Amino acid sequence: MLKITQTKSGIGETQKHRGTLRALGLRKIGQSVQHEESPQVAGMLRLIAHLVKVEAAS
């Protein structure tokens, strides 16, 4: 499991970046979600790495 926390705003980002944040379930700065590790999630995180912090969830 991965804990993904939004650290920066999506304002000023491309539509693709904002859509990726929404697809992960992130709406506000400081909000966290948990997702299983998968190639799809890894690709999404690579796209928006500058907007989020990723940690291993327990």
C-alpha positions as CSV (number, residue, x, y, z in Angstrom):
1,M,0.0,0.0,0.0
2,L,1.1,3.6,-0.7
3,K,0.0,6.7,1.2
4,I,-0.2,9.6,-1.2
5,T,-0.5,13.1,0.2
6,Q,-1.1,16.2,-2.0
7,T,1.5,18.8,-1.1
8,K,1.0,21.5,-3.8
9,S,-2.0,22.9,-5.6
10,G,-3.1,21.8,-9.0
11,I,-3.9,25.4,-10.0
12,G,-1.8,26.4,-12.9
13,E,-1.1,22.8,-13.9
14,T,-2.2,21.2,-17.1
15,Q,-5.6,19.7,-17.4
16,K,-3.9,16.2,-17.5
17,H,-2.2,16.9,-14.2
18,R,-5.4,18.1,-12.5
19,G,-7.2,15.1,-13.9
20,T,-4.6,12.7,-12.5
21,L,-5.0,14.3,-9.0
22,R,-8.8,13.8,-9.2
23,A,-8.4,10.2,-10.5
24,L,-6.3,9.4,-7.4
25,G,-9.0,10.9,-5.2
26,L,-7.0,14.1,-4.2
27,R,-8.9,17.3,-3.9
28,K,-7.2,19.5,-1.3
29,I,-3.6,20.2,-0.2
30,G,-2.8,18.0,2.8
31,Q,-5.4,15.4,1.9
32,S,-4.1,11.8,1.9
33,V,-5.3,8.6,0.2
34,Q,-4.1,5.0,0.1
35,H,-3.7,2.9,-3.1
36,E,-2.3,-0.5,-3.8
37,E,1.0,-0.4,-5.7
38,S,0.4,-1.1,-9.4
39,P,1.9,0.0,-12.7
40,Q,-1.1,2.3,-13.3
41,V,-0.6,4.1,-10.0
42,A,3.1,4.3,-10.6
43,G,2.6,6.0,-13.9
44,M,0.2,8.5,-12.4
45,L,2.6,9.3,-9.6
46,R,5.4,9.8,-12.1
47,L,3.3,12.4,-13.9
48,I,2.5,14.4,-10.7
49,A,5.5,13.7,-8.6
50,H,6.1,17.4,-8.0
51,L,2.6,17.8,-6.5
52,V,2.5,14.9,-4.1
53,K,4.5,13.1,-1.4
54,V,4.5,9.2,-1.4
55,E,5.1,7.0,1.6
56,A,4.7,3.3,2.3
57,A,1.5,2.8,4.3
58,S,1.5,0.3,7.1
